Amino acid sequence: MVWPSHFQFHPLFLQCFSSHFLMSPPVLTTEILKKHSGMSLPLNYRWASEGAVVICFTSGTCGRPKGVTLTHAALIVQSLAKLAIVGYDEDDVYLHTVPLCHIGGLSSAMAMLMVGGCHVIIPKFEPKSALKAIEQYRVTSLITVPAMMADFLSLIRQKENWKGKDTMKKILNGGGSLSIELIKDATLFFPRAKLLTAYGMSETCSSLTFMTLHDPRMETSSKHIKTIADMKHSSVHQTQGVCVGKPAPHVELKICTDGSSHIGRILTRGPHVMLGYWGQILVEASDSTNEIWLDTGDIGSIDKYGNLWLTGRANGKIKSGGENIYPEEVEAILLQHPGIIGIVIVGIPDDRLTEMAIACIRLTENWLWSDTKVIHSAESGGLVLSTEILLRYCREKNITGYLKCSFYGRNRFHSQQLGK
């Protein structure tokens, strides 16, 4: 199954690419640079849109970090996609919560440079200093990962006068899906912000798909959160996984299946695809990189509306008791529980089952974890989770038929620089 690209691109520079996006803010082009240059000497701009511009390393969550070689064209179309979909403009004050050495931070920074927005740079992400910067500089836009959002909301709840609720206009989430509770709280503490989530990777120059979770300008926005919850609930029965939205205008997606199911490996091609990994043979410009399909390493499907659904990593499948368990699918279901704001499911060797699924739970603030079978929930106002409670929850969601799982509750996970 193929989700066709919205537009056909040509290997030219920004002025050509920008015409393929419905751009409301003006975009900085080479022609504008020429007009406003104070130099009397003739300016002969030269570029190679399909040539390498940067080597950006992967986060290393699935192995050693790899150097991804990206082109000028890839950065341009990704930045234009963010401008068109997120809606960055020259009035934005953008806080760099993500390092510029990561593709998400770099591509968003490029987008802000194109429209002439204001950049607020902090030495490194630390929740308290980031919140202080939001209030001090009246920040209007930023990007997060779920762990960052959870940290933000935890600190905001402690504030008597949260000034950022009136200034924040655009929040783009990546690096994993937000739980229903995080979405609800984010719309409560950032009521004026358009909240989006994106799916992508370094090898595709950041985001492949985008999905709007909340838009205060839409009358139906409050109902949209419930729709997302319903979609996640229905995915239990459809075995589709996590919905991550529709592809950006420059992205072409295809699902490669074995013929027995509509679920398969997610492939993509277009000007956003990397030339290759540093140290390996790179694709030559003459090889037409737009025609080469990249295997993302993820498993998923595309529904009749063009939405991409993630089922899991191709190499992350857990074989337990003869059944296949896709961690992301189970994680999406458990994230619907109000006591869970983060979860990681991994497989460990087991003599009887071959592998056993282990779920590490990050608890919502004020929730407690109990390892005892007898739960005295009155002591904590009922805000208690345990293995027994979650197994009962799984039975209600019809996923215990194949899920043999142990649960561990934690208040915080160890994570790397991006919160993964």
N, C-alpha and C positions, 0 to 999 in steps of 0.2 A: 504494500500500500504506500502510495506517494502523496505527500502534501506538497503541492507545487509552489515554487517561489512566486511571489506576487509580481516581481519585476525582473527584467533581464538587465544585467549590468555590463558596462564596458570598461576596459582597463584604462580609465582616465582619472583625473584628479577630482577634487572636492566639488567643483562647480558642476560636474556631470552627475556625480552621485546624489547631490542634494536635490536634484529635480525629481528623483524617484520617491522622495518622502514628502508627506504633507507637513511642511514646516511652518509653524506660526511665528517663531522668533527668527530674526535675521541670522544668517550663518556666515562666519568669517571665511572668505575665499581668497585665493591668490590674487584675483582681480582687485578686490578691495585693498589688499596689502599694497599693490602697485600704485593705486590711486592716492593712498595716504602716506606713501613713502616720502621722506624729506631728502632722499638722495638724488643728486643730479645725474649720476651715472646710470646708464641703461641697466635695467634689472632683467636678467635672463634666468627665469626660474626653470629648474630641471628637477624631475622626479622620476621615480620608477615605482609605479603603483603596485606592481607584483614583486618588487624587491623586498628584502628583509629590512625591517625597521627596528625591531627589538627582540631580545630573547627574554622571555618571561617564564619564571620557574613555577611549576605546579606546587600545590600546598603540601604534597607528600603524605597525605592521609592514607593512600593505598600503596605505599612503597616509597622508594627514594625519590626526591623531587627531580623532575626532568625539565630541561631547558626547552621551552616551546618557542620556535622561531616564527614570528608573525610578520605580515606584510603591511605596507602603508595602507593599502586598500582595506585590509581587515579592520584596522583601527578606525578608519574613516567611516565605513558602513556601520560598525558597531556604535560609534559615537552618535551618528545620525539617527540610528534606531532609538537610542536612549532619549535623544531630543524629541523625536516624534511621539514616542509612547509615554515616557515619564513626564515630558513637558518642561524640561529645564529651559530657562530664559535668562535674559540679561539682568533681571531684577533679583535673581537667586543669590543667596548667601550659602555656599556649599561647605559643609564641614567634612574634612577628610578623616573619617573614622576608620577607613581601611587603608593599609599602606600602599604607596605607589609602586612597590615592587610586585604587587599582585594585580592580575589583569582586571579584576572588578574595579579596583581603585584607580588604575591607570586609565581605563576606557571612560569612566565617569568623569575623571579630571579632564580628559580630552574634550568630552562633550561640553563641559562648562567653559573651557577655553574657547571653543567655537562660538559660543553665544556671548562671551564677555562677562560671565558671572563673577562673583566675588568668591575667593577661596580662603577658607580658614583652616590652617594647618597646625596640628598639635603634634608634639614629639612622638607620642605613641597613644594607642587607645587605652584609656583608663576611664571607667564609667563616670566617676565623680568629676574629673577634669573635663570630660566631654560634655556633660550636662551644664557645667559652669560656662563652657564656651557657647553652648546653645543659647543660654540666657544673656550672656554678655554681648555677643555679636548678633543677636536676633537671627539665628540660623534658620533658613527656610527649607533646606534639603540635605539629605544624607543617605548613606546606604548602611544596611545592617546585615548581620546573620542572626539566627534565632537566639544564640547565647547572648549577643550584645543587646538585643531587644529585651530579653528577660532581665538583664542587669539594669538597663535603663528604667524599666517599669518598677523594679524593686526599689530603686532609689527615689523615683518620682513620688511613689506612695508616701514616702516619709517627709515630703516637702509640704509646708503649709501654704506656700504661694508659688505655684509652678508657672513661670512666665512663658515657657516654651510652647504652651498649648495654643497661644494666639499667633505665633510666628511660623511654626512648622507647616509646610505646604506639600512636601513630596518626600516619601520614604520608600526606598527600593530595597527589598529583602532578597538575599541570595544565600547560597551555602546550605540549603535545607528548608523544609516547609515550616511555617509557623503553626503552632497549635491553635485550636479554636479559642482557648482562653487568652493566649497572647494577642490574637487578632482583636478580640473584644476589648481587652485592656488598652491596646494601642490606639484604638479608635476613641476610647474614653479620655486618654491623656494627650492624644494628638488629634483633637476633633476636627481641625481644619485641614488635615493632611490627606492627600491621596496616597493610599497604601497599596504597593504592588509587590509581587514576588516574581522572581525570575529563575530560570533553570539554564545552566550553561557550564562551561569549563574553560580552562586556559587554552586548550587545543582549538577551541572555536572562538577565540578572542572574546570571551565572556558570554553574554546571554544569548541563548538560542530561542527561548520562549519567554513570554511575559503574561502575567495574569493580574488583573486589578482585584484587590480584596476589599477595598473600601474607597469610595469617592464621595466626599461630602457635597459635591455639586449635583449628584444624582439623587432624585427623590426616593429611588428604590434602594439606595445604598445600604440602609439599615437592614433591609430584608436580604441583602446580598450575603451577609455573614451567615445567616441561617441557610441560604442556598449552598454555601460552601460546606457547611456542616452536613447538609443532606447529601451532597455529592460524595463526601468522604464516607458517610454511612452507607450509601448505595454501592460504593466500591467494594464493600464486603461481599455483596451478592454478585456483582459483576466481575469480581476478581481483576479489577483494572489498576488498582494501586492509587497513586497520588496524582491528581490533576495539576499540571504546571502551566496551563494556558496554551495560547496559540503562538506559532513562530513569528519572529520579526520579519519585516518585509523582504529582507535580503536572504532569508534562510530557507533552504529546501530540506525537507525531512522525508525519510523513508523507513518503513518497518520491514526488516528482513526476517521472514518466518520460515518454518520448516513445512508449512502447508497444513498442519494439523490444528493450528490456532491462529488467532488474529494478533497474538502477543509475540514479539520477537525482538531482535537487536535493533537499536535505534541508530540509523545512519543519517549523515547530513553532508551536504556539499554546498559550495558557493564561495564568494570572495572572502568569507570570514574564516575559512579553514586554514590551519597552519601549513607552513611549508614542510615542517618536520621537526624532529627533536634535535637539539644541538649535539653534535658529535656523530650524527647519522647522516646518510645521504639525503640532501634536501631536494624537494621537487623544483625543477627548473621552470622559469616563467613560460618557456615555450611548450611545456607539458600541459598547459591549460589547467591550472589548479581548480578552476570552477567545475571541472568535469569529474573530479576525483571524489568518491564517496569516503567519508571518514567514519569509522566505527567508533561510536562514543563509549562503548563498553557497558552501556546501560540497556536494560530490558524494558519494553513498554509497548504501548499501542496508541493509535489515533482514532478518536471516535468520529461519528458522522458530522459533528460540528467543527472538526478540525482541531480539537483540543488534544494535546499530548498527555498521556497518562504514564507515569513512571511506576514500574513494578519492582525494580531492584537492579543491582549490579550483576552483570553476566557472571563474574567470578565471585560474587558474594552470596550465591545461593547456598542454603544450609540443607543438607540431606539428613533428615531425622526420621528414623523408623520407617524408611522406605518412601517418605513423602518429601516433596520439595517445599522449603520455606523461603520466601523472599522477604528479607528483613524490612525493607521499606514499606511493603504492604501491611505488615503487622504493626510497624511503628505508627503508620498513619491512623490505624484503628485505635491504638492505645492513646494516641495524642488527643483523642476526643474526650478522654476522662478529665474532669476539671482539676484533679490533683496532680496531673502530669504536664510539665511544660517542656520536657526534653527526654529523649529516649534513644538508646543505642542497643541494637540487638546483634549479637555475634554468636558464632557456633564454636563449641569446644568439643574435643574428642570424647566419645562415650562408648563404653564396651558394648552396651546393649543396643543403643539407638544409632550407632556410628558417630553421630553428632548430636549434641543437645544445644538448644537455643538458650542463650542467657540474655535477659533483658536488664539493662542498667537504667534505672529510672531517676530523672531529676525532678524533684518534688516542687510543686507550686508553693509559693511563700505561705507560711503558717500551717502547712500540712506536715504530718509526722509519719515516719515509717516504723512499723512494728514487725519484728521477726517472730512474735509469738502467735500461736493459733487463736488464743482467746483475746479478743479486742475489746478494750474498755473505751469505746469511742467518746463517751460522755466527758472524759477528762480533757479532751482537746476539741470539744464542740463538734465531734463527728468527723473532723478533718484528719482521718487516718487512712493509710494504705498499708496493705500487707500482701504477701503472696496469695493467701486465701481469698482476699477481696478481689484481687486482680484476676485470679483464675475464674471466679464467679462472673466478673465483668466480661471476660473472654467468652464464657459460655453464653452469655446474653447476646454477644455479638456474633455467635456461631463460628468461632475460629478455634475452639479447643479440640475439634475433631482431628486436627493434624499438628497442633501446637503443644509440644511437650517442653515446657519452659520453666526456668527458675528466674526469680525476680530479685533485684537488689536495689534498694532505695538509697539515693544520695541527694544531698542539698546542692552539690556542685560537681561538675566533671572537670578533669584535667583536660585542657585544650591547647591547641597551638595558637599562633599569632592571630589567625582569623576567627578564632572561637570554634573551630571544628574539632 
